[in-house]
Amino acid sequence: MVRTRELMGSDVNLAHRLLKNAVTAQTGIKGYALITDSAIKRLRYEPELMGMVPHVQRYADLGEVPGHVLDLENEWRKETERRVVCLSDAEASRVYGVETNLRPSVAWDVLTSPAKQLLWMADKQTHDNPTGALGVGSTVHCVHGRLKFVHHILDWRPFRYLSYRTDTALGPFICTDEIVPLPGGERWRLVHRVRPEGGVLQRVGVRLLGGIGWRDQKAAVHRLGQLLGKLETEAASADKS
């Protein structure tokens, strides 16, 4: 027997009503995201930094619903024009990977969610997001055991890959985490690629002292695989109930 939950209430009614709005008529924007101010507050977004503009939607029975609009067409243009930073297997010094049957959207959340990252990548984290949300330009300070490192996000392609420069005691590294589809369309491989960026002296240092760092990255990918396996088991159990 399949159990379902039905969402009811004024907030659900409002969400349906917001599907019919005056954003395009008032702004001319055809591709957009309309987010209520209450949702923005809950998500801790900073609309001005994200380039969002205020919008008030009015309904006869609900009154005024204040919110903000994000121009997705403009965001798409900026995304396609931005410099691509994506290491290939051939360009990387080290390549690690795990496979999963979780959808790319779920796998992406495991890779990028600060709460999920604490389960496999770092013990502590702090974030600096100039645009108000995690993405290009964000800086992530991480601590794992005795290791400290800082990620500077350079490229951010949701559900596909992200690339970042990692500053460590041994110098800077360029990393790419990519979700690669496997033949058959039902499984994906999460690939972590790394390349030193500090020149000859860093490469010498990595050869002499980099063993701990490489072992730590390999262990992190192993923890990532364990977390993905746990989520796969939970999803399978939910499908059977």
Secondary structure, DSSP 8 states (H G I E B T S, - for coil): --------SHHHHHHHHHTS-SHHHHH--SSEEEEEHHHHHHHT--TTTTT-EEEEEEETTTEEEEEEEEEHHHHHHHHHHS------TTT-SEEEEEEE-S-HHHHHHHHH-HHHHTTTT-SEEEEE-TTSSSSTT-EEEEEETTEEEEEEEEEEETTTEEEEEEEETTEEEEEEEEEEE-TTSS-EEEEEEEEE-SHHHHHHHHHHHTHHHHHHHHHHHHHHHHHHHHHHHHHHHHHH-
